[in-house]
């Protein structure tokens, strides 16, 4: 296991990454890599470490190593292999999200995009997934997109996963009841979120301001009991709000 801690370790909210107009330089996104293949970790470190706004601060070769490492380093983003020895990426994701008050955003890394393991990882709380065969540009863009959290990572693929696997997870009455709690505007926002629209695109479609959309998105997430847009899409399929096809 490789670790590196620095003076600007996360305080829990990711810190101030923007330039507030006072000339301060935004700090890089802090990233942890968890993969049992050394060559994969080396390649990911080389690609992400070359970006001025990213810094790889730690590596783990198993899920069992990854969980305490992530808790100690409090990174912004984790790239988590789905299949690892000791504890797989699904269980590691669950443990990280359950054990931290302000956990990082997790991107699961996989070989097969339609793998049921990937769907389970997303249900466990991962914010998106990335194929191991993805190019360097796709990798960098995925990390930045998940860090911004204002739209889905690879929305078409997430919808395909949900359409394929949601029917296997019969929602109970309590989950179905969540749909009834959404206001008319929140239901409209959820539909557009499911389509992969950003907050700005939703605002333009509905003719409202971005701040209003942000408020509605927060309301949708709270009422569905999920932490981000990816889980909102999955919940929308599993409770029947959105149907395959």
N, C-alpha and C positions, 0 to 999 in steps of 0.2 A: 504494500500500500504506500502510495506517495502522497504526502501532504505538504501544503505550504500555506502558512497563515501570515497575514500582513496587518498593518496598522489600521486599515480601513475596513476591517471585518464587519460584516453586516450587523446592523442593530436590530434587524427583524423586518424592516419595511423596504429593504433594497436600497436604502440611502437615497441621496439626491443625485440622479444620473443626468439631469438636465442642466443647461447653462441658464441660470436665473437672471442673466443680464448683468451680473457683477464681475464677469470675467473668469469665473471659476471653471475649471476644466472638469467635464463630466467624467466620473470614474468608470472604468470598464465593467462590463457584465462579468460577474465571477461565476465560473463554470466548473462543475465536477463531472468527471467521466467515469462511468461504471461499465466495464466490459471485461469478460474473461480472456479475451484475445489481446495480447500485448501489441501486436501489429496494428490492430484496429485503434487502440488507444493512442498509439504513436501517431497514426495518420490524423486522427481527430485533433490531437494537440497541435500538430503542425499547421493544420488548416485554420483552426480557431485562434491559435496564438499569433498568427500573422495579421490578425485584424486589430486595429488600434482600439476598438471599443470592446474587446473581449480579452479575458485572462483565464486560463485554465489553472485553477488553484489546488486541484487534488485529483487523484485517480484511485480506483478500487477495482480489484479483479473478481470479486464475488459480491453477491447481495449482502452477505453477512458483514463484509468490510464496508460496503457502501453506506449502510444506515448510520453507524456511529460517526463516520467521516463527514457525512452531510450535516448531521446534527452539530458537529463541532465547527465546521467551516461556514455554515449558513450561506451557501452560494445563492445566486439568483436563478440559475438554470442547472439542471442535471440531465445529462444524456445517459439513459439507463438501458442497457441491453435487456431484452425481454427474457432470454434464457441464459441463466448463469448458475453455477454450482452453489450448493449450500442453501441459499435463498434466491429464488428467481426474481426477475424484475417486477413482477406483479406484487409479490409479497413485500418486497423492499419498498415499492411505491406506497403501499398501504401503511407500512410501519413509519415511513418518513412523514407522511401526511397526518398520521394519527399522533405522532410524537412531537410535533413542532407547532408553536402558536402561529407563526407566519412562515410556512414552508416554501421552498423554492418551487418553481414551475418545472415539471418533469416531462421530458420528451423521451419516449421509449424508442429504442433502435431495434429494428427487426429485419429479417430476411424476406419474409412473406407478408404483404400488406393485408391479406384477407385472413390471416391466421387468427383463430379464436383467442389465442394468447394476447394478441394486440387489443382486441375488443375488451377482454378482461382487464387489461392494464388501463385502458381509457375509463372503464367503469370504476376502477380503483382510485382514479383521480389524476391520471396523467393528462397533460394538457394537449398532447398530440403525439404523433409518431413519425419516424423517419426511416426510410429504407436504407440498408447498408450500402446499396449500390448507388445511392444519391451522389451527385457531383458536389464539388466544393462550394460552388455558388448556391446550390439548393440548401446545403447544410447551414451556411452562414445566414441566409435569408430566413430559414426556419427558426433559428435561435433568436434572431431579432424580432420576428413576428410573434413568437410565443412570449417574449419579454414584454412586448407592447400590450398584448392580451386584448386587442380591440377587434380581432376577427379570428376565424378558424384557420388552423394550419391544415392545408390540403382538404378543403371542405367536401369535395366530391368523394374522396376516398373515405372520409369519416361517415358520410351519408351511406355509402355502399356497405361499410362495415355494420352500421346500425340497422340498415334494411335487412342484411343477411342474418344477423344474430339476435336482434331485439325480440323477434317472435318466439325465440327459445326461452326468453326470460319473462314469463307471464307476470305482469304487474298486479299487485294486490289492490284491494279497494282503496287503501290509504294513498297509494301512489296515484291512482286514477283521480282521486278527489283533489289532488293538487292542481289539476288542470282547471277545475271549476273556480279555484281561488284567483286565477289570473284575470285582470281587468281586460276589457276589449282591446285597449291599446297595448297592453303587455302581450296579449296573444298575437297581435300583429307584429310586434317586435320579435317575439320568439320565432315566428315563421320566417322572418327575414334573417334572423341569426342562423337558423337552420340552413338557409340558402347560402350561407357563407359571407353575408354582407358585413362590411365594417360599420362602425358607429356612424362615420361620415356618410356612407352610402344609405344607411337606414334613415338618417336625418333627412337626406335629400328626397328619398322615396316618400316619407311621411309628411314632409313639409314642416318639420320642427327643427329646433336647434340641437346641436350635438350634446349639450349639457342635459337636455330633456331626455335624449336617447340613453345617455349614460345612466340617468336615474331609473328609467324603465328597465334597462338591462340588469341593474342591481336588484330591482324588485323581482324580476323573473328568477334570477339566481337564488334569491332568498326564499321565494315561495316554493321553488322546486327542490330546495335543500342541496344545491350543488355549488361548487366553488368557481367554475368557469364555464365558458361557452361550450366547450367540448362535452362536458357532462350534461349541459342543458339540452344539447342535440340528442344525446343518448336517451335522456329522460323523456324528451318529446316523442321519440319513437316508441319507447317502452310503455308509455301510458296511453298510446294510441292517438296522441295529438297530431302527429305526422305519421302517415302510413306509407309503406314501400310502394314504389311504382308511380 
